[in-house]
Amino acid sequence: MFKEERDTPSFRWSMIGDVALGRPNLGLQADARVYRLMQFTLRDVMITQFGVEKTDEIFHCAGRLAGTEYFRNAVPAGLDFNTYVSALQEGLKSLGIGILRVEKADIEKRQFTLTVEEDLDCSGLPFCNEEICAYDEGFIAGLLGAYTGQEFAVREIDCWCSGARVCRFDCRSTGAAFA
């Protein structure tokens, strides 16, 4: 499950397990600092071994896989766009991932500007003049791609860490079929 060599990801939603069963006293929730501890130490080690560009690429790919799997397993099928966004907003907020908003949407061109307030990855971090949410870029690309059936290029254009105090993402369909 976790130690076999492979060339493509093999994540399955079932790998999350039954958290309620396994954590009868601690429950489903964990402190956001624990998530950041895991993410930033993993990121730090990866940067020392692979460099920043490769690390961002890996985080983006992992986020895309997570967004795709979240869509397939946590979002009802067959929703129109507005209902889909509402379901995402409710789900992401209830899980403590962030507060999703659509700033701009051109559904025909499949171009969107999305923001995430209180982002799990970076809200509250010190100013560093960088956009750091590569995982979120991938997650959003996975969510949009799984919904539309097309690949999406997602780029963070504002970040809490760069002083925006909200993470803003430019999302554009590349027109290619989604894997």
Backbone as CSV, one residue per row, in Angstrom:
resi,resn,N_x,N_y,N_z,CA_x,CA_y,CA_z,C_x,C_y,C_z
1,MET,0.828,-1.198,0.000,0.000,0.000,0.000,0.872,1.262,0.000
2,PHE,1.897,1.313,0.830,2.708,2.522,0.911,4.164,2.297,0.519
3,LYS,4.630,1.075,0.472,6.053,0.845,0.254,6.395,0.206,-1.081
4,GLU,5.401,-0.119,-1.897,5.721,-0.719,-3.186,6.160,0.352,-4.180
5,GLU,7.147,0.029,-4.994,7.624,0.941,-6.039,6.549,1.060,-7.113
6,ARG,6.407,2.258,-7.695,5.437,2.469,-8.763,5.809,3.710,-9.555
7,ASP,5.291,3.769,-10.765,5.559,4.892,-11.657,4.436,5.907,-11.684
8,THR,3.257,5.515,-11.233,2.111,6.420,-11.201,1.477,6.360,-9.815
9,PRO,0.839,7.435,-9.405,0.184,7.430,-8.091,-0.885,6.345,-8.002
10,SER,-1.036,5.774,-6.823,-2.057,4.752,-6.629,-2.964,5.086,-5.451
11,PHE,-3.018,6.359,-5.093,-3.857,6.771,-3.974,-5.303,6.377,-4.219
12,ARG,-5.936,5.877,-3.175,-7.365,5.584,-3.183,-7.969,6.244,-1.952
13,TRP,-9.193,6.710,-2.087,-9.878,7.398,-0.993,-9.911,6.526,0.254
14,SER,-9.998,5.231,0.071,-10.054,4.309,1.206,-8.783,4.355,2.054
15,MET,-7.686,4.854,1.502,-6.432,4.954,2.259,-6.547,5.940,3.423
16,ILE,-7.541,6.817,3.378,-7.765,7.749,4.486,-8.202,6.972,5.724
17,GLY,-8.873,5.846,5.498,-9.295,4.994,6.599,-10.528,5.527,7.316
18,ASP,-10.883,4.861,8.380,-12.009,5.262,9.213,-11.437,6.012,10.418
19,VAL,-11.272,7.303,10.260,-10.635,8.120,11.294,-11.456,8.112,12.576
20,ALA,-12.760,8.166,12.465,-13.615,8.162,13.660,-13.428,6.869,14.456
21,LEU,-13.295,5.754,13.767,-13.069,4.481,14.438,-11.692,4.445,15.096
22,GLY,-10.690,4.920,14.389,-9.324,4.873,14.892,-8.992,5.926,15.932
23,ARG,-9.804,6.974,16.018,-9.564,8.066,16.972,-10.823,8.336,17.790
24,PRO,-11.290,7.342,18.558,-12.542,7.528,19.290,-12.463,8.624,20.355
25,ASN,-11.295,8.920,20.850,-11.152,9.956,21.877,-10.734,11.298,21.295
26,LEU,-9.897,11.282,20.266,-9.394,12.535,19.698,-10.263,13.068,18.569
27,GLY,-11.021,12.213,17.923,-11.966,12.654,16.904,-11.337,12.982,15.567
28,LEU,-12.126,13.610,14.722,-11.734,13.890,13.350,-10.836,15.115,13.207
29,GLN,-10.898,16.041,14.123,-10.188,17.301,13.968,-8.786,17.248,14.556
30,ALA,-7.874,17.971,13.925,-6.517,18.154,14.431,-6.167,19.633,14.290
31,ASP,-5.298,20.094,15.103,-4.835,21.478,15.086,-4.137,21.772,13.750
32,ALA,-4.406,22.920,13.160,-3.784,23.311,11.895,-2.262,23.335,11.992
33,ARG,-1.735,23.577,13.185,-0.277,23.582,13.357,0.316,22.210,13.087
34,VAL,-0.420,21.155,13.354,0.065,19.803,13.088,0.179,19.582,11.581
35,TYR,-0.822,20.023,10.827,-0.778,19.942,9.364,0.427,20.719,8.827
36,ARG,0.607,21.923,9.317,1.733,22.738,8.852,3.071,22.149,9.263
37,LEU,3.140,21.559,10.438,4.366,20.897,10.879,4.745,19.808,9.878
38,MET,3.794,18.985,9.488,4.052,17.929,8.506,4.411,18.530,7.152
39,GLN,3.610,19.478,6.686,3.833,20.033,5.354,5.171,20.767,5.243
40,PHE,5.468,21.618,6.199,6.664,22.450,6.063,7.949,21.696,6.356
41,THR,7.914,20.682,7.218,9.125,19.882,7.407,9.359,19.004,6.182
42,LEU,8.293,18.440,5.624,8.421,17.664,4.393,8.950,18.546,3.270
43,ARG,8.385,19.716,3.142,8.820,20.659,2.105,10.289,21.049,2.291
44,ASP,10.686,21.302,3.529,12.070,21.692,3.822,13.055,20.590,3.420
45,VAL,12.749,19.363,3.791,13.621,18.238,3.440,13.660,18.050,1.925
46,MET,12.509,18.155,1.275,12.459,17.985,-0.183,13.270,19.062,-0.896
47,ILE,13.205,20.298,-0.418,13.989,21.374,-1.041,15.470,21.072,-0.940
48,THR,15.917,20.569,0.210,17.347,20.273,0.352,17.766,19.117,-0.553
49,GLN,16.851,18.202,-0.852,17.210,17.050,-1.669,16.929,17.219,-3.156
50,PHE,15.884,17.998,-3.492,15.466,18.092,-4.892,15.469,19.507,-5.461
51,GLY,15.541,20.525,-4.607,15.462,21.914,-5.054,14.039,22.441,-4.997
52,VAL,13.916,23.755,-5.083,12.611,24.410,-4.947,11.677,24.054,-6.101
53,GLU,12.175,24.112,-7.329,11.308,23.886,-8.487,10.700,22.481,-8.471
54,LYS,11.507,21.470,-8.225,11.010,20.089,-8.188,10.059,19.898,-7.003
55,THR,10.381,20.496,-5.862,9.512,20.398,-4.693,8.149,21.010,-4.989
56,ASP,8.124,22.196,-5.596,6.847,22.813,-5.968,6.074,21.928,-6.941
57,GLU,6.781,21.325,-7.881,6.139,20.430,-8.847,5.495,19.234,-8.136
58,ILE,6.207,18.651,-7.187,5.674,17.503,-6.442,4.468,17.919,-5.618
59,PHE,4.559,19.065,-4.930,3.422,19.538,-4.134,2.220,19.829,-5.024
60,HIS,2.459,20.409,-6.183,1.376,20.700,-7.121,0.716,19.399,-7.578
61,CYS,1.521,18.404,-7.951,0.975,17.121,-8.398,0.186,16.432,-7.288
62,ALA,0.708,16.483,-6.066,-0.003,15.879,-4.934,-1.323,16.612,-4.684
63,GLY,-1.303,17.927,-4.768,-2.529,18.707,-4.604,-3.550,18.384,-5.674
64,ARG,-3.080,18.228,-6.909,-3.986,17.894,-8.017,-4.648,16.540,-7.776
65,LEU,-3.860,15.558,-7.354,-4.411,14.243,-7.043,-5.434,14.352,-5.908
66,ALA,-5.105,15.123,-4.880,-6.023,15.300,-3.749,-7.310,15.988,-4.191
67,GLY,-7.214,17.021,-5.010,-8.401,17.724,-5.499,-9.286,16.829,-6.344
68,THR,-8.655,16.020,-7.190,-9.403,15.083,-8.024,-10.135,14.062,-7.158
69,GLU,-9.435,13.494,-6.190,-10.038,12.486,-5.318,-11.106,13.101,-4.409
70,TYR,-10.865,14.322,-3.942,-11.887,15.006,-3.146,-13.158,15.162,-3.983
71,PHE,-13.004,15.618,-5.215,-14.158,15.786,-6.096,-14.904,14.464,-6.267
72,ARG,-14.166,13.397,-6.567,-14.782,12.095,-6.846,-15.470,11.484,-5.631
73,ASN,-15.030,11.831,-4.435,-15.520,11.153,-3.238,-16.305,12.023,-2.273
74,ALA,-16.220,13.337,-2.408,-16.863,14.203,-1.415,-17.829,15.217,-2.024
75,VAL,-17.939,15.237,-3.342,-18.826,16.199,-4.002,-19.893,15.414,-4.769
76,PRO,-21.157,15.733,-4.579,-22.215,15.025,-5.316,-22.042,15.189,-6.833
77,ALA,-22.349,14.169,-7.569,-22.215,14.185,-9.033,-23.336,14.979,-9.681
78,GLY,-23.071,15.484,-10.880,-24.096,16.079,-11.721,-24.582,17.455,-11.328
79,LEU,-23.785,18.200,-10.591,-24.217,19.528,-10.143,-23.943,20.583,-11.212
80,ASP,-24.841,21.570,-11.325,-24.542,22.725,-12.170,-23.436,23.523,-11.471
81,PHE,-22.817,24.453,-12.195,-21.634,25.136,-11.677,-21.897,25.855,-10.353
82,ASN,-22.978,26.607,-10.256,-23.254,27.354,-9.028,-23.469,26.429,-7.831
83,THR,-24.171,25.332,-8.049,-24.392,24.375,-6.969,-23.084,23.678,-6.599
84,TYR,-22.256,23.390,-7.599,-20.932,22.798,-7.373,-20.079,23.708,-6.498
85,VAL,-20.040,24.989,-6.834,-19.259,25.948,-6.040,-19.799,26.005,-4.612
86,SER,-21.112,26.033,-4.464,-21.702,26.058,-3.118,-21.313,24.821,-2.317
87,ALA,-21.342,23.654,-2.966,-20.946,22.417,-2.279,-19.475,22.462,-1.887
88,LEU,-18.625,22.985,-2.775,-17.203,23.131,-2.447,-17.016,24.083,-1.277
89,GLN,-17.684,25.219,-1.329,-17.554,26.204,-0.256,-17.925,25.593,1.086
90,GLU,-19.029,24.891,1.120,-19.482,24.268,2.366,-18.501,23.196,2.838
91,GLY,-18.068,22.333,1.922,-17.164,21.248,2.284,-15.807,21.729,2.747
92,LEU,-15.214,22.674,2.021,-13.888,23.173,2.381,-13.912,23.931,3.703
93,LYS,-14.994,24.667,3.925,-15.120,25.382,5.195,-15.324,24.408,6.351
94,SER,-16.172,23.419,6.167,-16.453,22.475,7.260,-15.219,21.656,7.631
95,LEU,-14.335,21.418,6.680,-13.098,20.685,6.955,-11.979,21.591,7.465
96,GLY,-12.223,22.899,7.478,-11.211,23.835,7.956,-10.106,24.091,6.952
97,ILE,-10.357,23.811,5.666,-9.347,24.034,4.620,-9.266,25.508,4.273
98,GLY,-10.399,26.187,4.217,-10.429,27.598,3.891,-11.804,28.015,3.433
99,ILE,-11.947,29.311,3.201,-13.216,29.887,2.766,-13.058,30.283,1.298
100,LEU,-13.673,29.507,0.433,-13.563,29.677,-1.013,-14.548,30.721,-1.507
101,ARG,-14.069,31.579,-2.394,-14.923,32.564,-3.053,-14.566,32.611,-4.542
102,VAL,-15.558,32.879,-5.363,-15.331,33.070,-6.787,-15.372,34.569,-7.037
103,GLU,-14.238,35.137,-7.425,-14.182,36.579,-7.737,-14.651,36.849,-9.149
104,LYS,-14.193,36.009,-10.087,-14.571,36.162,-11.494,-14.792,34.771,-12.057
105,ALA,-15.758,34.672,-12.957,-16.017,33.391,-13.611,-16.491,33.628,-15.036
106,ASP,-15.771,33.068,-15.981,-16.208,33.019,-17.364,-16.358,31.528,-17.678
107,ILE,-17.565,31.035,-17.497,-17.799,29.596,-17.598,-17.551,29.103,-19.021
108,GLU,-17.935,29.884,-20.030,-17.714,29.465,-21.413,-16.230,29.309,-21.725
109,LYS,-15.404,30.263,-21.298,-13.958,30.183,-21.547,-13.232,29.327,-20.518
110,ARG,-13.954,28.963,-19.464,-13.366,28.204,-18.358,-12.162,28.923,-17.776
111,GLN,-12.420,30.186,-17.411,-11.418,31.015,-16.746,-12.038,31.558,-15.470
112,PHE,-11.305,31.410,-14.384,-11.832,31.790,-13.084,-10.749,32.474,-12.262
113,THR,-11.182,33.360,-11.389,-10.320,33.868,-10.335,-10.984,33.478,-9.025
114,LEU,-10.287,32.660,-8.255,-10.800,32.162,-6.987,-9.947,32.692,-5.855
115,THR,-10.562,32.902,-4.710,-9.797,33.265,-3.517,-10.097,32.253,-2.420
116,VAL,-9.130,32.096,-1.545,-9.301,31.266,-0.359,-8.856,32.108,0.834
117,GLU,-9.799,32.408,1.698,-9.500,33.116,2.943,-9.235,32.086,4.034
118,GLU,-8.470,32.478,5.017,-8.134,31.607,6.142,-7.576,30.278,5.650
119,ASP,-6.736,30.352,4.623,-6.150,29.188,3.982,-5.355,28.345,4.980
120,LEU,-5.586,27.062,4.963,-4.915,26.141,5.880,-3.396,26.178,5.715
121,ASP,-2.929,26.385,4.492,-1.492,26.348,4.226,-0.726,27.559,4.733
122,CYS,-1.328,28.747,4.677,-0.468,29.904,4.905,-1.042,31.042,5.745
123,SER,-2.329,31.105,5.951,-2.897,32.235,6.693,-2.287,32.312,8.086
124,GLY,-1.746,33.479,8.400,-1.102,33.686,9.690,0.406,33.547,9.658
125,LEU,0.961,33.103,8.535,2.421,33.018,8.426,3.012,34.418,8.298
126,PRO,4.284,34.573,8.631,4.911,35.885,8.470,5.054,36.267,6.993
127,PHE,5.114,37.560,6.749,5.326,38.099,5.410,6.672,37.611,4.880
128,CYS,6.684,37.096,3.649,7.941,36.636,3.048,8.055,37.026,1.582
129,ASN,7.095,37.804,1.070,7.116,38.283,-0.308,7.130,37.141,-1.328
130,GLU,6.473,36.035,-0.999,6.384,34.893,-1.899,4.950,34.375,-1.937
131,GLU,4.583,33.760,-3.066,3.362,32.972,-3.140,3.815,31.540,-2.878
132,ILE,3.249,30.889,-1.854,3.787,29.597,-1.423,2.834,28.421,-1.597
133,CYS,1.653,28.646,-2.123,0.604,27.625,-2.080,0.591,26.723,-3.319
134,ALA,1.712,26.060,-3.600,1.793,25.140,-4.735,0.814,23.982,-4.584
135,TYR,0.657,23.475,-3.358,-0.288,22.381,-3.120,-1.713,22.840,-3.452
136,ASP,-2.062,24.044,-3.020,-3.397,24.582,-3.297,-3.623,24.775,-4.797
137,GLU,-2.587,25.220,-5.510,-2.711,25.348,-6.967,-3.118,24.007,-7.573
138,GLY,-2.442,22.956,-7.164,-2.766,21.629,-7.671,-4.143,21.166,-7.236
139,PHE,-4.485,21.420,-5.974,-5.787,21.015,-5.438,-6.913,21.652,-6.252
140,ILE,-6.802,22.936,-6.515,-7.822,23.645,-7.286,-7.845,23.137,-8.730
141,ALA,-6.666,22.892,-9.314,-6.609,22.332,-10.669,-7.317,20.981,-10.718
142,GLY,-7.126,20.160,-9.684,-7.805,18.867,-9.616,-9.306,19.006,-9.477
143,LEU,-9.742,19.923,-8.622,-11.180,20.154,-8.434,-11.854,20.608,-9.728
144,LEU,-11.237,21.593,-10.391,-11.824,22.122,-11.627,-11.732,21.121,-12.763
145,GLY,-10.598,20.435,-12.843,-10.409,19.452,-13.903,-11.387,18.287,-13.798
146,ALA,-11.561,17.785,-12.590,-12.485,16.664,-12.399,-13.925,17.083,-12.696
147,TYR,-14.269,18.326,-12.374,-15.623,18.812,-12.629,-15.873,19.012,-14.129
148,THR,-14.905,19.615,-14.831,-15.113,19.989,-16.234,-14.655,18.929,-17.231
149,GLY,-13.777,18.031,-16.798,-13.210,17.056,-17.724,-12.055,17.617,-18.534
150,GLN,-11.554,18.806,-18.161,-10.425,19.422,-18.859,-9.305,19.739,-17.880
151,GLU,-8.093,19.765,-18.395,-6.939,20.165,-17.594,-7.032,21.659,-17.291
152,PHE,-6.542,22.053,-16.129,-6.496,23.453,-15.744,-5.092,23.841,-15.326
153,ALA,-4.693,25.020,-15.765,-3.471,25.645,-15.264,-3.918,26.611,-14.169
154,VAL,-3.397,26.428,-12.974,-3.773,27.265,-11.836,-2.502,27.872,-11.277
155,ARG,-2.533,29.190,-11.137,-1.367,29.897,-10.614,-1.815,30.832,-9.508
156,GLU,-1.113,30.770,-8.390,-1.411,31.690,-7.293,-0.843,33.053,-7.652
157,ILE,-1.693,34.076,-7.611,-1.258,35.418,-7.986,-1.174,36.351,-6.784
158,ASP,-1.783,35.988,-5.688,-1.681,36.707,-4.414,-1.682,35.669,-3.306
159,CYS,-0.975,35.971,-2.227,-0.875,35.029,-1.116,-0.825,35.812,0.194
160,TRP,-1.294,35.182,1.258,-1.163,35.777,2.577,0.298,36.190,2.792
161,CYS,1.209,35.311,2.406,2.638,35.543,2.664,3.221,36.689,1.846
162,SER,2.583,37.029,0.734,3.081,38.143,-0.071,2.386,39.451,0.311
163,GLY,1.562,39.390,1.361,0.925,40.597,1.869,-0.524,40.770,1.488
164,ALA,-1.081,39.869,0.685,-2.459,40.028,0.212,-3.495,39.688,1.279
165,ARG,-3.123,38.868,2.225,-4.003,38.421,3.302,-5.182,37.609,2.811
166,VAL,-5.095,37.174,1.567,-6.013,36.207,0.973,-5.219,35.533,-0.146
167,CYS,-5.479,34.267,-0.388,-4.816,33.583,-1.496,-5.725,33.684,-2.713
168,ARG,-5.163,34.169,-3.809,-5.937,34.387,-5.034,-5.308,33.552,-6.141
169,PHE,-6.165,32.875,-6.903,-5.693,31.948,-7.922,-6.309,32.271,-9.278
170,ASP,-5.458,32.337,-10.291,-5.883,32.476,-11.674,-6.003,31.056,-12.221
171,CYS,-7.179,30.705,-12.725,-7.464,29.342,-13.170,-7.934,29.391,-14.618
172,ARG,-7.243,28.648,-15.476,-7.589,28.641,-16.908,-7.534,27.235,-17.456
173,SER,-8.563,26.870,-18.193,-8.566,25.577,-18.865,-7.497,25.594,-19.954
174,THR,-6.754,24.508,-20.045,-5.771,24.386,-21.122,-6.402,23.770,-22.358
175,GLY,-7.648,23.296,-22.223,-8.358,22.695,-23.342,-8.084,21.212,-23.507
176,ALA,-7.059,20.698,-22.836,-6.728,19.282,-22.942,-7.693,18.457,-22.096
177,ALA,-7.884,17.222,-22.499,-8.756,16.321,-21.722,-8.101,15.993,-20.401
178,PHE,-8.901,15.910,-19.379,-8.431,15.601,-18.020,-8.127,14.115,-17.897
179,ALA,-7.039,13.811,-17.229,-6.653,12.396,-17.051,-7.536,11.707,-16.043
